[in-house]
């Protein structure tokens, strides 16, 4: 009996495992790369961000915030996480830092809070001191509360001018996409301290919320900023088909649920009025059948020069990394599907300091894609 208890205790202290197998060498259309598993045994790692050359901060949907050392492959559970409403598709969502981040600076989070048994998406920030997150500040408690468990979003992005962007899904209530009096179905823009910029497109309108930057979105699952061309990119779930990559511009209406390339779940019937409507934006790319995107990365690193300027998204349903090539006019001209044989729902994608690409899976693994020298 004593032996059994001791064995259980030792297992409880080592919940994570690392990959001892040699890295796989994979050839894509343009490059060869190595795929290495860093660690497994995590929950659902929704968001990831580098906070130093060797440390990745990870959010798990059930509520834990963890720090992964990529060199030692050890994980530390941080103290000071907020209380999370993990319900349906909601929970602890994204984590991100601005491009000028230094140790001790603000770290940004989106998560779902319980508001009278309804879930509401919150943008907040905190500082990391040792192994504890402190000085939590709510920047925006969105007006998006419903009792549905669907379409919370949410991803965060920063530009070079001091603004932070984040998205919220329509919460499973379609009319929210065209309703400027709710944050649901929209992308928001704020100053990093939570103030609302006076040049936001709806700031002066009494029939709209001033934080809204764009609307008509169904469920934003990936957001990325291209600092070279000053472009904000968004990828979102369609219904049955019709996942969209959108170039997000201020005040624009992206159509949901009036237009969509997807079909109704109950039959082969177009959603809304079809695929086009005057005054509503067309996606840069749409996926039918749906790939179920989980993230978006605009690649800018040196490790894979042939991929520089490409968009990469993790696919949940079709279980691959989708690489999209853009031309000078920001049009999608080609795609490649990577790592389909991995058979993993790929959730988050980030670029490391060396230009390597790190990604998480819903099965609790973290992988890295490295260039072959």
C-alpha positions in Angstrom: 0.0 0.0 0.0 2.8 2.4 0.9 4.5 1.6 -2.4 1.3 2.4 -4.3 0.9 5.7 -2.6 4.5 6.7 -3.2 4.2 5.8 -6.9 1.0 7.9 -7.2 2.8 10.8 -5.5 5.7 10.7 -7.9 3.4 10.6 -10.9 1.5 13.6 -9.6 4.7 15.6 -9.4 5.6 15.0 -13.1 2.4 15.7 -15.2 4.3 16.7 -18.3 6.4 14.6 -20.6 8.9 15.4 -23.3 9.6 13.8 -26.6 12.7 11.6 -26.7 12.3 10.6 -30.3 14.5 12.2 -33.0 12.9 15.1 -34.9 11.1 14.5 -38.1 12.4 16.0 -41.3 9.5 17.2 -43.5 9.6 18.6 -47.0 7.0 21.2 -48.0 6.6 22.9 -51.4 9.3 25.5 -50.7 11.3 24.4 -47.6 12.4 21.5 -45.5 11.9 21.7 -41.8 12.3 19.7 -38.6 9.3 19.1 -36.4 10.1 18.6 -32.7 7.7 18.0 -29.8 8.7 20.1 -26.9 6.2 18.9 -24.3 2.8 17.3 -23.7 0.4 16.7 -20.9 -1.0 20.2 -20.9 -4.7 21.1 -20.9 -6.1 22.9 -24.0 -3.3 25.5 -24.6 -5.4 28.2 -26.2 -2.9 31.1 -26.3 0.9 31.4 -26.3 3.4 34.2 -26.3 7.1 34.6 -25.8 8.1 36.8 -22.9 11.8 36.1 -23.2 14.1 34.3 -25.6 13.3 31.0 -23.8 10.0 31.4 -22.0 6.5 30.9 -23.4 3.5 32.0 -21.4 0.6 29.6 -22.0 -3.1 30.0 -21.3 -5.2 26.9 -20.8 -8.9 27.2 -21.5 -9.9 25.7 -18.1 -8.1 28.6 -16.3 -4.4 27.8 -15.7 -1.6 30.1 -16.8 1.7 28.4 -17.3 5.3 29.3 -18.1 7.2 26.9 -20.3 11.0 27.1 -20.5 11.9 25.9 -24.0 15.4 25.0 -23.1 14.8 22.9 -20.0 11.3 21.9 -21.1 9.9 22.5 -17.7 6.5 24.1 -16.9 5.6 26.3 -14.0 2.0 27.0 -13.0 1.7 30.7 -12.2 -0.2 32.2 -9.3 -2.6 35.0 -9.6 -4.8 33.9 -12.5 -8.3 35.5 -12.6 -11.4 33.5 -11.9 -12.5 32.0 -15.2 -16.0 31.0 -16.5 -15.1 27.8 -18.4 -18.3 27.1 -20.2 -18.8 25.6 -23.6 -16.3 27.2 -26.0 -15.4 29.8 -23.4 -12.8 30.1 -20.7 -9.3 31.5 -20.5 -8.5 32.6 -24.0 -5.7 34.6 -25.5 -2.4 36.0 -24.1 -0.3 38.6 -26.0 2.4 41.2 -25.4 3.1 44.3 -27.5 6.1 44.4 -29.8 8.1 46.6 -27.4 7.6 44.3 -24.4 10.3 44.0 -21.8 10.4 42.0 -18.6 8.0 43.4 -16.1 5.8 45.1 -18.7 2.1 44.6 -19.1 0.8 41.2 -20.4 -2.6 41.2 -22.1 -5.3 38.5 -21.7 -8.8 37.8 -22.9 -11.0 35.5 -20.9 -14.6 34.7 -20.1 -16.1 35.9 -16.8 -19.3 34.8 -15.1 -21.9 37.5 -15.1 -25.1 36.1 -13.5 -24.5 32.7 -15.2 -23.9 34.4 -18.5 -20.4 34.5 -20.1 -18.8 37.8 -21.0 -15.5 38.3 -22.8 -13.0 40.5 -20.9 -9.8 42.2 -22.1 -7.4 42.6 -19.1 -3.7 43.1 -18.4 -1.3 42.1 -15.6 2.4 42.1 -14.7 4.5 39.0 -14.0 6.6 39.2 -10.8 8.5 36.0 -10.2 5.8 33.3 -10.6 2.9 35.5 -9.8 0.6 37.7 -11.9 -0.2 40.9 -10.2 -1.8 44.4 -10.7 -4.7 43.0 -12.8 -6.6 45.6 -14.6 -9.9 45.1 -16.6 -9.5 47.2 -19.8 -12.9 46.3 -21.3 -15.6 44.1 -19.9 -17.5 43.7 -23.2 -21.2 44.1 -23.6 -21.5 40.5 -25.0 -23.1 38.5 -22.1 -25.4 35.6 -23.1 -26.2 32.2 -21.7 -24.9 30.5 -24.8 -21.7 28.6 -24.8 -20.6 29.5 -28.3 -18.5 32.0 -30.3 -16.5 33.9 -27.6 -13.5 34.5 -29.9 -10.9 35.7 -29.0 -7.5 36.8 -30.1 -5.4 39.9 -29.4 -3.1 42.0 -31.7 -1.0 45.1 -31.4 0.1 47.7 -33.9 3.1 50.0 -33.8 1.1 53.1 -32.8 0.1 52.0 -29.3 -3.3 50.4 -30.0 -4.5 47.0 -29.0 -7.1 45.1 -31.0 -9.2 42.1 -30.0 -12.3 40.3 -31.3 -15.5 38.8 -29.8 -17.7 36.3 -31.6 -21.4 36.8 -32.2 -22.1 34.5 -29.1 -24.3 32.2 -31.2 -26.9 35.0 -31.7 -26.7 36.0 -35.3 -28.3 39.4 -35.1 -25.3 40.6 -33.0 -23.1 40.7 -36.1 -25.0 43.7 -37.4 -25.8 45.3 -34.0 -23.4 48.1 -33.1 -24.9 48.3 -29.6 -23.1 45.1 -28.6 -19.4 44.2 -28.8 -20.4 40.7 -29.9 -19.6 40.0 -33.5 -17.0 42.8 -33.6 -13.3 43.8 -33.5 -12.4 46.4 -30.9 -9.6 49.0 -30.8 -8.3 50.6 -27.6 -5.2 52.3 -26.4 -3.1 49.9 -24.4 -4.4 51.4 -21.1 -8.0 50.8 -22.1 -8.9 54.3 -23.2 -11.0 54.6 -26.3 -9.4 56.4 -29.3 -11.4 59.4 -30.4 -10.7 58.5 -34.1 -12.4 55.1 -33.8 -15.0 54.9 -36.6 -18.1 54.9 -34.3 -16.8 57.2 -31.5 -19.3 60.0 -32.3 -22.3 57.8 -32.9 -24.9 57.5 -30.2 -26.3 54.3 -31.7 -23.0 52.4 -31.5 -20.3 51.4 -29.0 -17.2 53.6 -29.3 -14.7 50.7 -28.9 -15.9 49.0 -32.2 -13.4 49.0 -35.0 -15.2 46.7 -37.4 -18.3 44.5 -37.3 -20.2 41.7 -39.1 -17.9 39.0 -37.8 -19.1 35.5 -36.8 -16.4 34.1 -34.6 -12.9 35.5 -34.8 -10.4 32.8 -34.0 -7.1 34.3 -35.2 -5.8 37.8 -35.5 -2.4 39.0 -36.7 -0.8 42.4 -37.5 1.5 42.9 -40.4 3.9 45.7 -39.2 5.6 46.0 -42.6 2.4 46.9 -44.5 0.3 48.2 -41.5 -2.4 45.6 -42.0 -4.6 43.8 -39.5 -5.6 40.3 -40.5 -8.5 38.2 -39.1 -9.6 34.6 -39.6 -13.0 33.4 -38.4 -15.2 30.4 -38.4 -18.0 30.2 -40.9 -21.0 28.0 -40.4 -20.9 24.8 -42.5 -18.2 26.1 -44.8 -17.3 29.7 -45.4 -14.4 30.2 -43.0 -13.0 33.6 -43.8 -9.7 35.5 -43.9 -10.4 39.2 -43.7 -8.3 42.3 -44.0 -9.8 44.4 -41.2 -10.4 48.1 -42.0 -12.0 50.7 -39.7 -15.7 50.9 -39.8 -16.2 48.2 -42.4 -19.0 45.7 -42.3 -17.9 42.1 -42.9 -21.4 40.8 -43.6 -22.3 38.2 -41.0 -25.1 37.0 -41.0 -26.4 38.8 -44.1 -23.8 37.2 -46.3 -21.7 34.1 -46.0 -20.1 31.4 -48.1 -21.3 28.8 -45.6 -24.5 26.8 -45.5 -27.0 26.2 -42.8 -26.3 23.3 -40.4 -29.8 21.9 -41.0 -29.6 21.7 -44.8 -27.8 22.8 -48.0 -29.3 26.3 -47.8 -27.3 29.6 -48.1 -27.0 31.7 -44.9 -28.7 35.0 -45.3 -28.9 36.6 -48.7 -26.0 34.7 -50.3 -22.4 35.7 -50.7 -22.5 39.4 -51.7 -24.3 42.5 -50.6 -23.7 46.2 -51.3 -21.7 47.9 -48.5 -20.4 44.6 -47.1 -16.8 43.4 -47.4 -15.6 40.3 -49.2 -13.1 38.0 -47.6 -9.6 37.8 -49.0 -10.0 34.0 -48.8 -12.8 31.6 -47.8 -12.6 27.9 -47.0 -15.4 25.6 -48.2 -15.4 23.0 -46.8 -14.5 24.5 -43.5 -11.0 24.0 -42.0 -12.2 25.3 -38.6 -9.4 27.9 -37.9 -8.0 28.2 -34.5 -5.3 30.9 -34.8 -3.5 33.2 -37.2 0.2 34.1 -37.7 1.7 36.6 -40.1 5.2 35.2 -40.5 8.1 37.7 -40.5 11.1 35.7 -39.4 14.4 34.8 -40.9 14.4 31.1 -40.4 12.1 30.6 -43.4 12.7 33.4 -46.0 10.4 31.7 -48.5 7.5 32.0 -46.1 8.1 35.6 -45.1 4.9 37.6 -45.4 2.7 34.5 -45.5 -0.3 33.9 -43.3 -0.4 30.6 -41.3 -3.4 29.3 -39.5 -4.0 26.3 -37.3 -6.9 24.1 -38.5 -9.0 22.3 -35.9 -11.4 20.3 -37.9 -9.1 19.5 -40.8 -6.0 19.2 -38.5 -3.2 20.9 -40.3 -1.3 24.2 -40.6 -2.7 26.2 -43.5 -0.1 28.5 -45.2 -1.4 31.2 -47.4 0.7 33.2 -49.9 -0.3 36.9 -50.4 0.6 39.1 -53.4 1.5 42.8 -53.2 -2.2 43.7 -53.3 -2.9 41.6 -50.2 -4.8 39.0 -52.2 -4.5 35.3 -51.4 -3.0 33.6 -54.4 -1.9 30.2 -53.1 -2.2 27.9 -50.1 -0.3 24.8 -48.8 -1.5 22.4 -46.1 1.2 21.3 -43.8 1.4 18.5 -41.1 -1.9 16.8 -42.1 -0.4 13.5 -41.0 0.1 14.7 -37.5 -3.7 14.2 -36.8 -3.9 17.0 -34.3 -6.3 19.9 -33.8 -3.9 22.8 -34.1 -4.9 25.6 -31.8 -2.3 28.4 -31.3 0.6 29.5 -33.6 3.4 31.9 -32.6 6.8 32.9 -34.0 9.8 32.5 -31.8 12.8 34.8 -31.5 14.8 32.7 -33.9 12.0 32.7 -36.5 11.0 29.2 -35.6 7.2 28.5 -35.5 5.7 27.1 -32.3 2.2 25.6 -32.1 -0.1 24.0 -29.6 -2.6 21.2 -30.0 -5.9 20.6 -28.3 -4.4 17.3 -27.0 -2.0 19.3 -24.8 1.2 19.3 -26.8 3.6 22.0 -27.9 5.6 21.6 -31.0 8.3 23.7 -32.8 9.1 23.9 -36.5 12.8 24.5 -37.2 14.6 25.2 -40.4 16.9 22.4 -41.7 20.5 23.7 -42.0 
